[in-house]
């Protein structure tokens, strides 16, 4: 009887560990941006073609509209990115003013890593 109860406790503990660990991985990946799908124009075209039964002409028009929109987004990013960079720089400078020299060194490393992630995953 005691052995059976020990196995049951072990199994429940193991299952709870798997569930908690899985949730942790999910939330980390979701909120860190690793599981967000990037916009794929062709995937959207295929899905709308299938769901809306688009004609060949409509498919071509939709593809062109999405391509034009992506170009407009890119141009907008080029215009406003310097403003975001300036605001980000001002905030970082203000943060540095509140830190000790040791903290500034660690903060600068954190900033370097954040900037590297941003370069690897540019805005959509």
N, C-alpha and C positions, 0 to 999 in steps of 0.2 A: 504493500500500500504506500509506504513512504517513498519507495523507488519510483513508483508511478507518478506521485506528486512532484518529485524532483524533476523528472523528465518533462512534465507539464510546465513547471516554472521555467525550466531551461528553454523550452519551445516558445513560450509566450515572450520571454525576454529577448530571444533571438528575433522573433517576428517584429516586436516593437522596435528593436534596434534597426532592422532593415527599413521599417516604415519611417522612423525619425530620420535616418540617414538619407533615405530617398527624398524626403521632403526638403531636407537641408540642401541637397544637391540641386533639386528643382528650383528652389527660391534663389540660391546663389546664381545659377545659370540664367534664370529669368531676369532678375534685377540687375545683373551685371551686363546684360545685353547679349549674352552668348546664344540665347535661343530665339531671339527675334529674327524673323525672316526678313531678308532684304527684299525690296520690291523687284520682282522679275516681270518685266513687261510681257514676255511671251507666255508666262504662266497665266497672267490675267487675260490675255487675248484668248488662250485656249479655253479657259473656264467660261468666259462670257460667250464665246462661240458655241460651246456645248449647251450652256444653260439658256441662252437666248435664241439659239438656232439662227445665228447670223449668216447672211449671204457672204460670198467671197468679197464683194464690193464693201460691205460693212466691216468685214474683218480687216481689210486693207485700210479703211478710214480710221477704224479704232486704233490700229497699230500706229498710224501716223499721228493721231491725236496724242497718244501716250508718249510717243517719241518727242513731239513738240513740247509737251508738258515737262518731260524730264529735262529737256534743254533749258526751258524757262526756269525750272527749279535750280539748275546748275548755275545759271547766270545770276539768279537772286542770291545764292550762296556766295558767289564771288563778290557781290556788292556788300553784303552785310557781315561776312566773316571778319573783316578787319575791325568792325565795331564790336563784335563779340570778343575778339582777341584783346582789344583795348580794355573792355570792362573786366575780362578775366584777369588781365595783367594788373589792373588797379586793385582788384580784390586780393590777389596774391600778395601785392606789396603791402596792403593794409594788414593782412594776416602776419606777414613776416615781422612787422613792427611790434606785434604783440608777443613774439616768441623769443626765447633765449637763443644764443648762437648755436648751441647744440641742437635745439629744436629746428632752427632754420635749416641746418644741414640736412636733417631728416625730411623736413618739408620739401626742400628743393629736390631731393631724390623722389619723393612722392609725386611732385609736379612733373618731373622728367618722365616718370612711368606713365602718368596720365596723358601727357602730350604724345607719347609713343603709341598708346592705345588709340588715341584720337586719329593719329596719322594712319594707323593700320585699318581703322574702321571709320572712314569719313562719313559725313551725313548722307542720307539717302537722297 
